[in-house]
Amino acid sequence: MSHRGLILDFGGVITTDFYGALDAFSERAGLDSGAFVRALREVPEGRAALAAVESGKIAQRDFEQVMGRLLGLDDDGLLENALADLRPRPQIIDLTRRARAKGIRVAA
């Protein structure tokens, strides 16, 4: 079988657990552990903002402003702070290097 491409999700695949990082941030910010994740999954405006930022329909800054308002937090640098615990997963980085070395296109 010949593969022409490899598409990887960012949070939780290329990196460590995306939702775990958001839970840890919520606790650091003085919120309930799952506050950020609930805002993304259960609040219509949060779900819409996530879908829009992931598809490039709104800028990350606009996403920060929506989430800051929903969470009652300062939105300046919100994503940087919320995702501070994410780390690359070395085994996936190695996989992408090996795929590219074999001529397989890689995308996230």
C-alpha positions in Angstrom: 0.0 0.0 0.0 1.3 3.4 -1.0 0.5 6.4 1.2 0.4 9.9 -0.4 -0.4 12.0 2.7 -0.6 12.0 6.5 -3.1 14.4 8.2 -2.7 14.9 12.0 -4.8 16.7 14.5 -2.9 19.2 16.6 -4.2 19.1 20.2 -3.9 15.6 21.7 -2.2 14.0 18.7 0.8 16.2 17.8 0.7 17.5 21.3 -0.2 16.3 24.8 -3.8 16.3 25.9 -5.5 19.5 24.7 -8.5 19.3 27.1 -6.2 18.3 30.0 -4.2 21.5 29.4 -7.5 23.6 29.4 -8.5 21.9 32.7 -5.2 22.7 34.3 -5.5 26.3 33.1 -9.0 26.6 34.5 -7.7 25.6 37.9 -4.8 28.0 37.7 -7.2 30.8 36.8 -9.4 30.0 39.8 -12.2 28.4 37.9 -13.6 24.9 38.2 -11.3 22.4 36.5 -13.6 21.8 33.5 -14.8 25.4 33.1 -13.0 26.1 29.8 -13.9 22.8 28.3 -17.6 23.2 29.3 -17.6 26.6 27.6 -16.3 25.0 24.4 -18.7 22.1 24.5 -21.9 23.2 26.2 -22.2 27.0 25.6 -23.5 27.6 22.0 -21.3 30.8 21.6 -18.2 28.8 22.8 -18.9 25.9 20.4 -19.4 28.4 17.5 -16.2 30.3 18.4 -14.2 27.1 18.5 -15.6 25.9 15.1 -14.9 29.4 13.6 -11.3 29.7 14.9 -10.5 26.1 13.8 -11.8 26.7 10.3 -10.1 30.1 10.0 -13.4 32.1 10.0 -12.3 34.2 12.9 -8.9 35.2 14.2 -7.4 33.7 17.3 -7.7 37.1 19.0 -11.4 37.2 18.3 -11.6 33.7 19.9 -9.7 34.9 22.9 -12.2 37.7 23.4 -15.2 35.4 23.2 -13.7 32.9 25.6 -12.5 35.6 28.0 -16.0 37.0 28.1 -17.6 33.6 28.6 -15.2 32.7 31.4 -15.0 36.1 33.0 -11.3 36.3 32.5 -8.9 38.8 31.0 -8.6 37.8 27.3 -5.1 39.3 26.7 -2.9 36.3 26.0 -5.6 33.9 26.9 -4.7 31.2 24.4 -1.0 31.4 25.3 -1.9 30.9 29.0 -4.6 28.3 28.4 -2.3 26.1 26.2 0.9 26.6 28.2 0.9 23.0 29.4 0.8 21.6 25.8 4.0 19.8 24.8 4.9 18.1 21.6 4.7 14.3 21.5 8.2 13.2 20.4 6.9 9.9 18.9 4.5 11.8 16.6 7.2 14.3 15.6 9.4 11.3 14.8 6.6 9.8 12.8 6.1 12.9 10.8 9.9 13.1 10.1 10.0 9.5 8.9 6.9 10.1 6.7 8.4 13.2 5.1 11.7 11.4 4.5 9.7 8.8 2.5 8.1 11.5 0.4 4.7 11.5 2.2 3.1 14.9 2.6 2.3 15.8 6.1 -0.3 18.3 7.3 -1.8 19.3 10.6 
